[in-house]
Amino acid sequence: MGHYDNIQNIYFIGIGGIGMSALARYFSARGKNVSGFDKTETQLTRELQKEGIEVITSPKVEDLPDAILEDKQSLIVYTPAIPLDHAQYLHFAADGYTMEKRAAVLGNLTKGHFTLAVAGTHGKTTTSSMLAHLLKVTGSSITAFLGGIAENYHSNLILDGDRAMVVEADEFDRSFLKLAPNIAAITSMDADHLDIYGEDSQIKESFNAFAALVPKDGKLFYANGLPLKGTSVGVNDDADIAAVNIGVKNGSYHFDLRTKEKTYTGFELSLPGKHNLQNAVTALAMAMEYGAPPEFLATALASFKGVQRRFSYRIKRTDLVLIDDYAHHPAEIAAVHQAVQEMHPGKRVLAVFQPHLFSRTRDFAEGFADSLNLFDELLLMDIYPAREKPIDGISSEWLLKMIKNDKKELVQKEDLSEVIKAKKAEVVVLMGAGDIGEEVEKIRKELSGEN
């Protein structure tokens, strides 16, 4: 572990975050005494507690674990999403504790290891999870920090040795510039996080700065069409590495992988949507570059089950389908629609969307209106504020008026299950990055008649 060898107690402010919890699990597995705060209890915080990590929901200083209060050498890890007037944060800052952002901690861990990093405004979680799975299954010794719960491992952390690290590289707050990648990929560079960046051009600059972190003896892969230099990856196009001869059979993609040297045959992917084919090509290209034996990669990819809340089937019957997805950007919503159309042609689709952040809703309102308009029917929830204060005039009512489809209505979270059931849609798609994910099981039970 190197950098953190002499620290015994580690406290995370915002431990329930997907990236924070992966780090917490990592240090706990390495024998550190790990604890943390999160304002809400979730499935993830409950799992951390089962794993022996203390999680408190009180922000008060007096409720901090004794081990942290008594040990000024403790490491305090925090996320940029926490408010700067947070009582515990202020206490640690005033008392001279070592405090590091999540990104800095992850960066320090990657500096001591060969690192494969996946960046991009969409696709990075699925691609990095696929890559970690491909490497693990084909015998590489890796540790992976993922931005989602990989279905194969029921975790956002894979601990299987430390010859290399696989990390999801997060552009939020320019976090990914702390990493030291040897092999990297950029899956997309759409405008997002304009609350942090201000301008689309600054996002592109930031991704270019990330690309520049790759050393001369390293390799950068990028989605064909992006204004980058390196090796392009694509689907049925002129990319350096591409999926070709694509067919759909029994709900799965079958394809070959064409590289400059050779075409590898017989790949199968059970995740729907062209965006997932793109993710698979990226993961395969990175795995081959790292040295995974190509002859075993097809079997490894076929066994990949996906990531929770990334087009996750919660009900899959001939008469009723319930899909849960993390989509929170217009391009992601459009990708979900494309996948639904391809897998369930001719079915009536009800979309349920919880916007995430007032600023994102404002910045991409037209895009949201256009992508949500693609569905047959829409239920729109209130905006999930996350780290933000409300913005005057920006609300779900305002967004609803912009959507042309007349089969649309606002719905409150507490009424969600009943309203969805009453709609009697053949396919229901739940989308959003807020707390809609916590409602999924309730909705599944209601639609299945288990209540």
KOLROMAR-707815 format. One line per 4 residues: number of its first residue (from 1); their letters; for each residue x, z, y of C-alpha. Coordinates in steps of 0.25 Angstrom, whole numbers. Example, Ala and Ser with C-alpha at 12.3 -4.5 7.8 and 13.67 -1.06 7.14 Angstrom:
2
1) AS) 49:31:-18 | 55:29:-4 .
***
This chain:
451
1) MGHY) 0:0:0 | 12:2:9 | 7:4:23 | -3:15:20 .
5) DNIQ) 5:23:9 | 7:35:17 | -8:37:22 | -17:45:13 .
9) NIYF) -30:46:21 | -37:34:26 | -50:34:34 | -59:21:37 .
13) IGIG) -68:21:49 | -78:10:44 | -75:12:29 | -88:4:25 .
17) GIGM) -83:-9:31 | -80:-19:20 | -65:-21:24 | -63:-6:27 .
21) SALA) -69:-2:14 | -59:-11:6 | -47:-4:13 | -53:10:10 .
25) RYFS) -54:6:-5 | -40:1:-5 | -34:13:1 | -43:22:-8 .
29) ARGK) -38:14:-20 | -24:17:-15 | -26:32:-16 | -28:34:-1 .
33) NVSG) -39:45:3 | -49:35:10 | -62:39:18 | -70:33:29 .
37) FDKT) -81:32:39 | -93:22:39 | -105:24:47 | -115:19:36 .
41) ETQL) -115:21:21 | -115:8:13 | -113:3:-1 | -99:1:2 .
45) TREL) -96:15:8 | -103:21:-4 | -94:14:-13 | -82:19:-6 .
49) QKEG) -87:33:-8 | -88:31:-22 | -74:26:-23 | -70:39:-17 .
53) IEVI) -68:35:-2 | -75:45:8 | -85:38:18 | -91:46:29 .
57) TSPK) -102:41:38 | -100:51:49 | -91:46:61 | -88:61:65 .
61) VEDL) -74:65:65 | -77:78:58 | -83:71:46 | -70:64:43 .
65) PDAI) -64:67:30 | -54:79:30 | -43:71:25 | -43:61:37 .
69) LEDK) -45:72:47 | -33:80:41 | -24:68:39 | -19:62:53 .
73) QSLI) -11:52:44 | -24:46:39 | -26:31:41 | -39:27:49 .
77) VYTP) -44:13:46 | -55:8:55 | -63:-5:57 | -65:-12:71 .
81) AIPL) -80:-11:68 | -80:5:71 | -84:9:85 | -72:14:94 .
85) DHAQ) -79:27:97 | -80:31:82 | -77:46:82 | -68:45:70 .
89) YLHF) -60:33:75 | -58:41:89 | -54:53:81 | -43:46:73 .
93) AADG) -38:38:85 | -37:51:93 | -30:59:82 | -19:49:79 .
97) YTME) -23:44:66 | -18:30:61 | -29:20:63 | -29:6:58 .
101) KRAA) -40:-5:58 | -44:-10:45 | -37:-23:48 | -24:-17:50 .
105) VLGN) -25:-9:37 | -28:-21:29 | -17:-29:37 | -7:-18:33 .
109) LTKG) -11:-19:18 | -9:-34:18 | 4:-34:25 | 10:-28:12 .
113) HFTL) 4:-38:3 | 2:-53:0 | -11:-55:7 | -22:-66:5 .
117) AVAG) -32:-65:17 | -45:-72:19 | -50:-73:33 | -62:-81:39 .
121) THGK) -75:-78:46 | -83:-81:33 | -79:-82:19 | -67:-72:19 .
125) TTTS) -74:-61:11 | -78:-70:0 | -65:-78:0 | -56:-65:0 .
129) SMLA) -65:-59:-11 | -64:-72:-20 | -49:-73:-17 | -46:-58:-22 .
133) HLLK) -55:-61:-34 | -47:-74:-38 | -34:-67:-36 | -38:-54:-44 .
137) VTGS) -44:-62:-55 | -32:-71:-57 | -23:-59:-58 | -17:-57:-44 .
141) SITA) -14:-43:-40 | -22:-41:-27 | -29:-31:-17 | -41:-37:-9 .
145) FLGG) -48:-32:3 | -61:-39:4 | -72:-40:15 | -84:-39:5 .
149) IAEN) -87:-33:-9 | -82:-43:-20 | -93:-43:-31 | -82:-44:-42 .
153) YHSN) -76:-31:-37 | -87:-24:-30 | -77:-21:-19 | -70:-26:-7 .
157) LILD) -57:-22:-12 | -50:-27:-24 | -38:-19:-29 | -30:-27:-39 .
161) GDRA) -15:-25:-36 | -8:-28:-23 | 0:-41:-25 | -9:-47:-14 .
165) MVVE) -20:-43:-5 | -33:-51:-2 | -39:-48:11 | -51:-53:19 .
169) ADEF) -46:-55:33 | -56:-51:43 | -56:-58:57 | -65:-47:63 .
173) DRSF) -56:-40:74 | -45:-49:70 | -42:-40:59 | -36:-51:50 .
177) LKLA) -24:-53:59 | -19:-39:53 | -17:-46:39 | -5:-52:33 .
181) PNIA) -10:-64:25 | -1:-72:15 | -13:-81:11 | -25:-82:20 .
185) AITS) -38:-90:22 | -47:-92:33 | -61:-96:28 | -68:-98:41 .
189) MDAD) -66:-96:56 | -80:-96:62 | -83:-88:74 | -87:-74:71 .
193) HLDI) -83:-60:77 | -85:-65:91 | -87:-51:95 | -72:-49:92 .
197) YGED) -66:-62:95 | -75:-67:107 | -72:-82:104 | -72:-91:92 .
201) SQIK) -58:-96:96 | -53:-82:95 | -58:-81:81 | -50:-94:77 .
205) ESFN) -38:-88:84 | -39:-76:76 | -40:-84:63 | -28:-92:67 .
209) AFAA) -20:-79:69 | -24:-75:55 | -20:-88:49 | -6:-86:56 .
213) LVPK) -4:-73:49 | -2:-81:36 | 13:-83:34 | 20:-96:32 .
217) DGKL) 21:-94:17 | 7:-90:16 | -6:-99:16 | -18:-100:24 .
221) FYAN) -31:-106:19 | -42:-110:28 | -56:-116:27 | -55:-131:29 .
225) GLPL) -59:-135:43 | -53:-122:50 | -43:-125:61 | -31:-119:53 .
229) KGTS) -19:-123:46 | -16:-120:31 | -24:-124:18 | -38:-128:20 .
233) VGVN) -49:-124:9 | -63:-130:8 | -74:-135:0 | -76:-150:-4 .
237) DDAD) -67:-154:8 | -53:-159:12 | -47:-144:12 | -34:-142:5 .
241) IAAV) -41:-134:-5 | -55:-136:-8 | -67:-134:-18 | -71:-148:-23 .
245) NIGV) -80:-153:-34 | -90:-142:-31 | -103:-141:-39 | -114:-130:-40 .
249) KNGS) -118:-125:-54 | -126:-113:-58 | -125:-107:-44 | -109:-108:-43 .
253) YHFD) -100:-118:-37 | -90:-126:-46 | -78:-133:-39 | -64:-137:-40 .
257) LRTK) -53:-133:-31 | -45:-144:-25 | -31:-140:-19 | -20:-150:-14 .
261) EKTY) -13:-149:-27 | -24:-148:-37 | -39:-147:-40 | -43:-134:-48 .
265) TGFE) -56:-135:-56 | -67:-127:-61 | -70:-117:-50 | -84:-109:-50 .
269) LSLP) -89:-101:-38 | -102:-93:-39 | -103:-90:-24 | -113:-99:-17 .
273) GKHN) -110:-107:-4 | -100:-117:1 | -93:-106:9 | -90:-98:-4 .
277) LQNA) -84:-111:-10 | -75:-111:2 | -72:-96:0 | -68:-99:-15 .
281) VTAL) -59:-111:-11 | -52:-102:-1 | -50:-90:-11 | -45:-100:-22 .
285) AMAM) -35:-106:-13 | -29:-93:-8 | -29:-88:-23 | -21:-100:-27 .
289) EYGA) -12:-99:-16 | -9:-84:-20 | -6:-89:-34 | -18:-86:-42 .
293) PPEF) -18:-95:-54 | -28:-107:-51 | -32:-108:-66 | -39:-94:-65 .
297) LATA) -45:-96:-51 | -58:-103:-56 | -62:-92:-66 | -58:-81:-55 .
301) LASF) -67:-88:-45 | -79:-89:-54 | -79:-74:-56 | -80:-71:-41 .
305) KGVQ) -93:-64:-39 | -93:-64:-23 | -94:-54:-12 | -105:-45:-10 .
309) RRFS) -114:-50:2 | -108:-64:1 | -120:-72:-4 | -123:-60:-14 .
313) YRIK) -135:-63:-23 | -143:-50:-24 | -154:-56:-31 | -153:-70:-38 .
317) RTDL) -166:-74:-45 | -173:-87:-46 | -184:-82:-37 | -176:-73:-28 .
321) VLID) -162:-73:-22 | -156:-62:-13 | -142:-65:-7 | -134:-56:2 .
325) DYAH) -123:-61:11 | -114:-55:22 | -116:-68:31 | -116:-64:46 .
329) HPAE) -111:-76:53 | -119:-90:54 | -109:-97:46 | -111:-87:35 .
333) IAAV) -126:-88:35 | -125:-103:34 | -116:-102:22 | -126:-92:15 .
337) HQAV) -137:-102:18 | -129:-114:12 | -126:-105:0 | -141:-101:-2 .
341) QEMH) -145:-116:-1 | -135:-120:-11 | -138:-109:-21 | -154:-108:-19 .
345) PGKR) -159:-122:-14 | -173:-123:-10 | -175:-107:-10 | -182:-100:2 .
349) VLAV) -171:-92:9 | -173:-79:17 | -161:-75:25 | -160:-61:30 .
353) FQPH) -149:-59:41 | -143:-47:48 | -135:-51:60 | -121:-44:61 .
357) LFSR) -117:-40:75 | -124:-43:88 | -112:-51:93 | -111:-60:81 .
361) TRDF) -126:-62:82 | -125:-66:97 | -112:-75:95 | -118:-83:83 .
365) AEGF) -133:-82:86 | -135:-98:85 | -127:-98:72 | -135:-87:66 .
369) ADSL) -148:-94:70 | -144:-107:64 | -139:-101:51 | -150:-91:49 .
373) NLFD) -160:-103:52 | -155:-110:39 | -163:-100:30 | -178:-101:27 .
377) ELLL) -181:-87:32 | -174:-77:40 | -175:-62:41 | -166:-57:53 .
381) MDIY) -161:-42:53 | -156:-34:66 | -142:-37:70 | -132:-27:63 .
385) PARE) -123:-22:74 | -111:-17:66 | -100:-14:76 | -108:-19:88 .
389) KPID) -118:-14:99 | -130:-22:102 | -129:-34:111 | -141:-37:121 .
393) GISS) -150:-48:116 | -143:-50:103 | -153:-46:92 | -159:-52:79 .
397) EWLL) -171:-55:87 | -163:-64:96 | -156:-71:84 | -170:-73:77 .
401) KMIK) -175:-81:89 | -164:-90:87 | -167:-94:73 | -176:-106:72 .
405) NDKK) -182:-103:58 | -195:-97:60 | -195:-89:47 | -187:-78:53 .
409) ELVQ) -189:-63:56 | -182:-50:60 | -181:-39:49 | -177:-25:50 .
413) KEDL) -168:-20:39 | -177:-9:34 | -188:-20:31 | -178:-30:25 .
417) SEVI) -181:-29:10 | -197:-30:12 | -196:-41:22 | -187:-49:13 .
421) KAKK) -196:-47:1 | -208:-51:8 | -202:-65:12 | -201:-69:-3 .
425) AEVV) -189:-78:-1 | -182:-84:-13 | -168:-82:-7 | -165:-70:2 .
429) VLMG) -151:-70:9 | -147:-57:16 | -136:-60:26 | -128:-51:36 .
433) AGDI) -115:-42:37 | -123:-30:42 | -130:-19:34 | -139:-29:27 .
437) GEEV) -130:-28:15 | -135:-14:13 | -149:-19:12 | -147:-29:1 .
441) EKIR) -149:-20:-11 | -163:-15:-5 | -167:-30:-3 | -163:-34:-17 .
445) KELS) -171:-22:-23 | -183:-26:-14 | -183:-41:-18 | -180:-37:-33 .
449) GEN) -192:-28:-33 | -183:-16:-37 | -188:-7:-26 .
***
